Amino acid sequence: MWACSVGSCLLAVSSLVLLCMALVTDYWLLAIGANTTAHSGLWQVCLPVGCQSPAHVTGYIQATRAFLILAVLATAASVLSLLFSVTSCVRIPVSTDLLASIAAFTAGSCTLVAMGVYTGESWHKNQDGQIQLTFEWSFYLGWAALLLLALSGTFALVAHQRQVGYERQ
């Protein structure tokens, strides 16, 4: 029980770090041309001369931003619940492991929507045969965070299941 809570907490903290890094970095998409390269993220586009925020932000970028921010908030709630569970410093009538599991699965759902929207819209974005578009490490951090959130939610749920019963009351 305690090992599942600690494992879930470590996974949730790791996923929070990955989500924050994915959200703020600018290596989601890399464009390689004949003479130059450019990379972009959710907040700015970087060319060889410098980085700048786009004048117009498309709807799928706004949706990806919004769902990733919601995922970060839900992951933070999961981490907080798991810290309460591991340290036993706060006694509340609801299982903190169950709250952490719900928050982790909610964060995972938000991450899945964000990554799915971005992937779906960027998959066939390249219309120029002279330019090669590839997904980069910031993009993959988001997918890795999704996997860690699923594991964290599962471990927290296992920790909760081991606590339920008339013996605990």
KASUL-V110851 format. One record per pair of residues at least 24 apart in sequence whose ideal C-beta (glycine too) atoms are under 10 Angstrom apart, sorted by sequence separation. I is the first residue (numbers start at 1). J is the second residue. D is the distance in Angstrom with one decimal. If there is no record, write none. Layout:
I & J & D
I & J & D
This chain:
78 & 102 & 8.2
79 & 103 & 8.5
115 & 139 & 7.9
118 & 142 & 7.8
119 & 143 & 8.7
26 & 51 & 6.7
77 & 102 & 9.0
78 & 103 & 3.7
79 & 104 & 9.1
115 & 140 & 9.8
42 & 68 & 7.4
77 & 103 & 4.3
78 & 104 & 4.4
42 & 69 & 9.9
76 & 103 & 8.5
77 & 104 & 9.0
78 & 105 & 8.9
115 & 142 & 4.9
74 & 102 & 8.9
75 & 103 & 7.2
78 & 106 & 8.2
79 & 107 & 9.8
114 & 142 & 6.9
115 & 143 & 5.8
74 & 103 & 5.0
75 & 104 & 7.1
77 & 106 & 8.3
78 & 107 & 6.3
73 & 103 & 9.1
74 & 104 & 7.6
77 & 107 & 8.1
78 & 108 & 9.6
112 & 142 & 9.7
115 & 145 & 8.9
116 & 146 & 9.8
74 & 105 & 8.8
75 & 106 & 9.0
76 & 107 & 8.7
111 & 142 & 6.4
112 & 143 & 9.3
115 & 146 & 6.4
74 & 106 & 4.5
75 & 107 & 4.3
111 & 143 & 8.4
114 & 146 & 9.1
28 & 61 & 9.5
73 & 106 & 9.4
74 & 107 & 3.6
75 & 108 & 8.8
73 & 107 & 8.0
74 & 108 & 8.5
111 & 145 & 5.9
112 & 146 & 5.9
71 & 106 & 8.2
72 & 107 & 7.7
74 & 109 & 8.6
75 & 110 & 9.0
111 & 146 & 4.6
28 & 64 & 8.8
70 & 106 & 8.2
71 & 107 & 4.6
74 & 110 & 6.2
75 & 111 & 8.5
110 & 146 & 9.6
111 & 147 & 9.6
70 & 107 & 7.8
71 & 108 & 7.7
73 & 110 & 8.7
74 & 111 & 9.0
108 & 145 & 8.5
109 & 146 & 9.4
111 & 148 & 9.7
112 & 149 & 9.1
71 & 109 & 8.3
72 & 110 & 8.7
107 & 145 & 8.5
108 & 146 & 5.7
111 & 149 & 6.3
112 & 150 & 9.2
68 & 107 & 9.8
70 & 109 & 9.3
71 & 110 & 3.9
72 & 111 & 9.2
107 & 146 & 8.9
108 & 147 & 8.8
110 & 149 & 9.2
111 & 150 & 9.4
67 & 107 & 10.0
70 & 110 & 4.5
71 & 111 & 4.4
108 & 148 & 8.9
109 & 149 & 8.9
23 & 64 & 9.3
69 & 110 & 8.6
70 & 111 & 9.0
71 & 112 & 8.9
107 & 148 & 10.0
108 & 149 & 3.8
109 & 150 & 10.0
22 & 64 & 10.0
23 & 65 & 7.7
67 & 109 & 8.9
68 & 110 & 7.3
71 & 113 & 8.7
107 & 149 & 5.2
108 & 150 & 5.3
67 & 110 & 4.7
68 & 111 & 6.9
70 & 113 & 8.9
71 & 114 & 6.5
106 & 149 & 9.1
107 & 150 & 9.8
108 & 151 & 9.5
24 & 68 & 9.9
66 & 110 & 8.8
67 & 111 & 7.2
70 & 114 & 8.3
71 & 115 & 9.5
104 & 148 & 9.1
105 & 149 & 7.6
108 & 152 & 8.4
109 & 153 & 9.9
23 & 68 & 5.0
67 & 112 & 8.6
68 & 113 & 9.3
69 & 114 & 9.0
104 & 149 & 5.2
105 & 150 & 7.7
107 & 152 & 8.7
108 & 153 & 6.3
22 & 68 & 7.0
23 & 69 & 7.1
67 & 113 & 4.8
68 & 114 & 4.6
103 & 149 & 9.4
104 & 150 & 7.8
107 & 153 & 8.2
66 & 113 & 9.4
67 & 114 & 3.6
68 & 115 & 8.4
104 & 151 & 8.7
105 & 152 & 9.1
106 & 153 & 8.7
20 & 68 & 9.3
23 & 71 & 8.7
66 & 114 & 7.9
67 & 115 & 8.5
104 & 152 & 4.6
105 & 153 & 4.4
19 & 68 & 6.5
22 & 71 & 9.6
23 & 72 & 6.5
64 & 113 & 8.7
65 & 114 & 8.0
67 & 116 & 9.2
103 & 152 & 9.3
104 & 153 & 3.4
105 & 154 & 8.8
19 & 69 & 9.3
22 & 72 & 9.5
63 & 113 & 7.8
64 & 114 & 4.7
67 & 117 & 7.2
68 & 118 & 9.1
103 & 153 & 8.1
104 & 154 & 8.4
63 & 114 & 7.2
64 & 115 & 7.8
66 & 117 & 9.8
67 & 118 & 9.3
101 & 152 & 8.2
102 & 153 & 7.9
104 & 155 & 8.8
105 & 156 & 9.0
19 & 71 & 5.7
20 & 72 & 6.2
64 & 116 & 9.3
100 & 152 & 7.7
101 & 153 & 4.9
104 & 156 & 6.1
105 & 157 & 8.4
19 & 72 & 5.1
63 & 116 & 9.9
64 & 117 & 5.5
65 & 118 & 9.7
100 & 153 & 7.8
101 & 154 & 7.8
103 & 156 & 8.6
104 & 157 & 8.7
19 & 73 & 10.0
60 & 114 & 9.8
63 & 117 & 5.0
64 & 118 & 4.5
101 & 155 & 8.3
102 & 156 & 8.6
16 & 71 & 9.3
19 & 74 & 9.7
20 & 75 & 9.0
62 & 117 & 9.8
63 & 118 & 8.3
64 & 119 & 9.5
100 & 155 & 9.1
101 & 156 & 3.8
102 & 157 & 8.9
15 & 71 & 8.8
16 & 72 & 6.9
19 & 75 & 6.0
20 & 76 & 9.6
61 & 117 & 9.1
100 & 156 & 4.3
101 & 157 & 4.3
15 & 72 & 9.6
18 & 75 & 9.4
19 & 76 & 9.5
60 & 117 & 5.3
61 & 118 & 7.8
64 & 121 & 8.4
99 & 156 & 8.5
100 & 157 & 8.9
101 & 158 & 8.8
16 & 74 & 9.9
17 & 75 & 9.6
59 & 117 & 9.1
60 & 118 & 6.6
63 & 121 & 8.9
64 & 122 & 9.6
97 & 155 & 8.9
98 & 156 & 7.5
101 & 159 & 8.2
102 & 160 & 9.7
16 & 75 & 4.6
60 & 119 & 9.9
97 & 156 & 4.9
98 & 157 & 7.5
100 & 159 & 8.3
101 & 160 & 6.1
15 & 75 & 5.8
16 & 76 & 6.3
60 & 120 & 7.9
61 & 121 & 8.3
96 & 156 & 8.8
97 & 157 & 7.5
100 & 160 & 8.3
101 & 161 & 9.6
14 & 75 & 10.0
60 & 121 & 4.0
61 & 122 & 9.7
95 & 156 & 9.3
97 & 158 & 8.6
98 & 159 & 9.0
99 & 160 & 8.9
13 & 75 & 8.8
16 & 78 & 8.2
59 & 121 & 8.7
60 & 122 & 8.0
97 & 159 & 4.3
98 & 160 & 4.4
12 & 75 & 6.2
13 & 76 & 9.9
15 & 78 & 8.5
16 & 79 & 5.8
58 & 121 & 7.8
96 & 159 & 9.3
97 & 160 & 3.9
98 & 161 & 9.2
12 & 76 & 8.9
15 & 79 & 8.9
95 & 159 & 8.7
96 & 160 & 8.7
97 & 161 & 8.7
12 & 77 & 9.6
13 & 78 & 9.5
95 & 160 & 5.1
97 & 162 & 8.7
98 & 163 & 8.7
12 & 78 & 4.8
13 & 79 & 5.7
95 & 161 & 9.8
97 & 163 & 6.6
98 & 164 & 8.8
11 & 78 & 9.5
12 & 79 & 4.7
96 & 163 & 9.8
97 & 164 & 9.7
11 & 79 & 9.8
12 & 80 & 9.4
95 & 163 & 6.2
9 & 78 & 8.8
10 & 79 & 9.9
12 & 81 & 8.9
13 & 82 & 8.4
95 & 164 & 7.7
8 & 78 & 8.2
9 & 79 & 6.8
12 & 82 & 5.7
13 & 83 & 9.1
75 & 145 & 7.9
82 & 152 & 8.0
8 & 79 & 9.5
11 & 82 & 9.2
12 & 83 & 9.3
71 & 142 & 8.7
78 & 149 & 8.0
85 & 156 & 7.9
9 & 81 & 9.2
10 & 82 & 9.0
42 & 114 & 9.3
8 & 81 & 9.6
9 & 82 & 3.9
72 & 145 & 9.4
75 & 148 & 9.3
79 & 152 & 8.9
82 & 155 & 9.2
86 & 159 & 9.5
95 & 168 & 9.5
8 & 82 & 5.6
9 & 83 & 6.5
68 & 142 & 7.1
71 & 145 & 7.7
75 & 149 & 6.7
78 & 152 & 6.7
82 & 156 & 6.5
85 & 159 & 7.2
7 & 82 & 9.7
71 & 146 & 8.7
74 & 149 & 8.7
78 & 153 & 7.7
81 & 156 & 8.0
85 & 160 & 8.9
5 & 81 & 9.9
6 & 82 & 8.4
9 & 85 & 7.7
10 & 86 & 9.9
42 & 118 & 8.3
5 & 82 & 6.3
8 & 85 & 8.4
9 & 86 & 5.6
68 & 145 & 9.2
75 & 152 & 8.4
82 & 159 & 8.8
5 & 83 & 9.6
8 & 86 & 8.9
9 & 87 & 9.8
64 & 142 & 8.8
71 & 149 & 7.8
78 & 156 & 7.4
85 & 163 & 9.3
5 & 84 & 9.9
6 & 85 & 9.2
5 & 85 & 4.9
6 & 86 & 5.8
4 & 85 & 9.8
5 & 86 & 5.2
5 & 87 & 9.9
40 & 122 & 9.7
2 & 85 & 9.0
5 & 88 & 9.9
1 & 85 & 9.6
2 & 86 & 7.4
2 & 88 & 9.7
12 & 100 & 7.1
19 & 107 & 7.8
8 & 97 & 7.6
15 & 104 & 8.0
22 & 111 & 9.0
29 & 118 & 8.9
28 & 118 & 7.1
5 & 96 & 8.5
9 & 100 & 8.0
12 & 103 & 8.4
16 & 107 & 8.7
19 & 110 & 9.5
23 & 114 & 9.3
5 & 97 & 6.0
8 & 100 & 6.5
12 & 104 & 6.1
15 & 107 & 7.5
19 & 111 & 6.9
22 & 114 & 9.2
4 & 97 & 7.9
8 & 101 & 7.9
11 & 104 & 8.3
15 & 108 & 8.5
18 & 111 & 9.6
22 & 115 & 8.9
29 & 122 & 6.1
38 & 131 & 9.1
40 & 133 & 9.9
28 & 122 & 7.9
31 & 125 & 9.5
37 & 131 & 9.7
5 & 100 & 8.1
12 & 107 & 8.4
19 & 114 & 9.4
31 & 126 & 8.1
33 & 128 & 8.4
36 & 131 & 9.7
37 & 132 & 9.5
38 & 133 & 10.0
39 & 134 & 9.7
41 & 136 & 9.0
1 & 97 & 8.4
8 & 104 & 7.5
15 & 111 & 8.4
29 & 125 & 7.9
34 & 130 & 5.9
40 & 136 & 9.2
42 & 138 & 8.4
29 & 126 & 9.7
31 & 128 & 9.2
33 & 130 & 6.3
34 & 131 & 8.4
39 & 136 & 6.4
41 & 138 & 5.9
32 & 130 & 9.8
33 & 131 & 5.0
40 & 138 & 9.6
41 & 139 & 9.0
32 & 131 & 6.9
33 & 132 & 7.9
39 & 138 & 8.8
31 & 131 & 5.4
32 & 132 & 4.6
42 & 142 & 9.8
31 & 132 & 7.3
32 & 133 & 7.9
30 & 132 & 8.4
31 & 133 & 5.5
32 & 134 & 7.3
30 & 133 & 7.1
31 & 134 & 8.3
29 & 133 & 6.1
30 & 134 & 5.1
29 & 134 & 7.5
30 & 135 & 7.8
29 & 135 & 6.4
30 & 136 & 4.7
28 & 135 & 6.9
29 & 136 & 6.5
30 & 137 & 9.4
27 & 135 & 9.2
28 & 136 & 6.2
30 & 138 & 9.9
27 & 136 & 4.0
28 & 137 & 8.8
29 & 138 & 8.8
30 & 139 & 9.5
26 & 136 & 9.0
27 & 137 & 5.3
28 & 138 & 4.8
29 & 139 & 7.1
25 & 136 & 9.0
27 & 138 & 4.3
28 & 139 & 4.6
25 & 137 & 7.8
26 & 138 & 6.9
27 & 139 & 7.6
28 & 140 & 9.3
25 & 138 & 4.3
27 & 140 & 9.4
28 & 141 & 9.4
24 & 138 & 8.6
25 & 139 & 9.6
27 & 141 & 9.1
28 & 142 & 8.3
22 & 137 & 8.8
23 & 138 & 8.5
21 & 137 & 9.0
22 & 138 & 5.1
25 & 141 & 7.7
21 & 138 & 7.2
22 & 139 & 7.3
22 & 140 & 8.4
23 & 141 & 9.0
22 & 141 & 4.0
23 & 142 & 8.2
18 & 138 & 9.9
21 & 141 & 5.4
22 & 142 & 4.2
20 & 141 & 9.3
21 & 142 & 9.2
22 & 143 & 8.8
18 & 140 & 9.4
19 & 141 & 7.7
22 & 144 & 8.5
23 & 145 & 9.7
18 & 141 & 4.7
19 & 142 & 7.0
21 & 144 & 10.0
22 & 145 & 6.6
17 & 141 & 9.0
18 & 142 & 7.5
21 & 145 & 8.8
18 & 143 & 9.3
19 & 144 & 9.5
20 & 145 & 9.1
15 & 141 & 9.8
18 & 144 & 5.5
19 & 145 & 4.6
18 & 145 & 3.9
19 & 146 & 9.0
17 & 145 & 8.4
18 & 146 & 9.1
15 & 144 & 8.1
16 & 145 & 8.0
18 & 147 & 9.5
19 & 148 & 9.2
14 & 144 & 8.9
15 & 145 & 4.4
18 & 148 & 6.8
19 & 149 & 8.4
14 & 145 & 8.1
15 & 146 & 8.0
17 & 148 & 9.5
18 & 149 & 9.3
15 & 147 & 8.3
16 & 148 & 9.1
15 & 148 & 3.8
16 & 149 & 9.2
14 & 148 & 5.4
15 & 149 & 4.8
13 & 148 & 9.3
14 & 149 & 9.6
15 & 150 & 9.2
11 & 147 & 9.3
12 & 148 & 7.6
15 & 151 & 8.6
16 & 152 & 9.7
11 & 148 & 5.0
12 & 149 & 7.4
14 & 151 & 9.6
15 & 152 & 6.3
10 & 148 & 9.3
11 & 149 & 7.7
14 & 152 & 8.3
15 & 153 & 9.9
11 & 150 & 9.1
12 & 151 & 9.3
13 & 152 & 8.9
11 & 151 & 5.1
12 & 152 & 4.3
11 & 152 & 3.8
12 & 153 & 8.5
10 & 152 & 8.3
11 & 153 & 8.8
8 & 151 & 7.9
9 & 152 & 7.9
11 & 154 & 9.2
12 & 155 & 9.0
7 & 151 & 8.3
8 & 152 & 4.8
11 & 155 & 6.6
12 & 156 & 8.0
7 & 152 & 8.1
8 & 153 & 7.7
10 & 155 & 9.2
11 & 156 & 9.0
8 & 154 & 8.0
9 & 155 & 8.7
7 & 154 & 9.9
8 & 155 & 3.7
9 & 156 & 8.5
7 & 155 & 4.9
8 & 156 & 4.2
6 & 155 & 8.9
7 & 156 & 9.1
8 & 157 & 8.6
4 & 154 & 9.0
5 & 155 & 7.6
8 & 158 & 8.3
9 & 159 & 9.7
4 & 155 & 4.7
5 & 156 & 7.0
7 & 158 & 9.2
8 & 159 & 6.4
3 & 155 & 8.8
4 & 156 & 7.2
7 & 159 & 8.6
8 & 160 & 9.8
4 & 157 & 8.7
5 & 158 & 9.2
6 & 159 & 9.0
4 & 158 & 4.8
5 & 159 & 4.5
3 & 158 & 9.7
4 & 159 & 3.8
5 & 160 & 9.0
3 & 159 & 8.4
4 & 160 & 8.8
1 & 158 & 8.3
2 & 159 & 7.8
4 & 161 & 9.1
5 & 162 & 9.5
1 & 159 & 5.3
4 & 162 & 7.1
5 & 163 & 9.5
1 & 160 & 8.9
1 & 161 & 9.0
2 & 162 & 9.4
1 & 162 & 4.2
1 & 163 & 6.3
